[in-house]
């Protein structure tokens, strides 16, 4: 069994981005700029956004963090988005999800200008992705594709089972793995809460993408020998032995699954760092596309 070291791979790609940014700065006076909007005090969201901003600093991007209390109205948030859409200094921006209940996430996503939607959530980018047209790919699936590519994991003809059908991970992942490309050309099954005999479906998988949001859901008895397991889950479970009072676990029971599979991503240190790296890659792409426009 080999561990797919997302943390190390992300560090390597960030170094590559840093070198490219230095050239852009030197030769074209261009500094990619990512802005992030964070509403409220959700601890996980705060931690993700902090990591995104820190990564920007690391590669030499400019970053702007806009923090708002969760009492912000939908209209006020939409105005912030409009301002970012019009701000030529900003190459791309994200609005961290989830948002407070009184704000319509769909409306927010639709307001972001597709050219700056480095999360790849806008239907224009999603539609382009679906049709194989160049677009910003959603960061988590994009990070996973990059992992599969850099570890030279074969996907062609493989049976890939995606656990979860969210707009952010499960659905785009299933589209990307079935497209005519590498990584892709897989036979994909997308599964969800209504799937019958999920264990049997999972046992037929050569590649499992677990994005269901249930701690340690996938256990060793549900997977085939030598399968590849990508664990997207980041779940906080109570742990009084830890300083913070919790530990992070994935959607996969690492211990029982890792003894059977050929490759596995750990949590933390697997998909998470690659998601942030993919966001940087999209922001760099946006900054470069503005240069050639
Ligand atoms: N919440 C969980 N994942 C993501 C992500 O990739 N982008 C944004 N904006 N919010 C998220």
Boltz pocket constraint, residues with backbone or C-beta under 6 A from the ligand:
constraints:
  - pocket:
      binder: B
      contacts: [[A, 94], [A, 95], [A, 96], [A, 97], [A, 98], [A, 119], [A, 139], [A, 140], [A, 168], [A, 275]]
      max_distance: 6.0
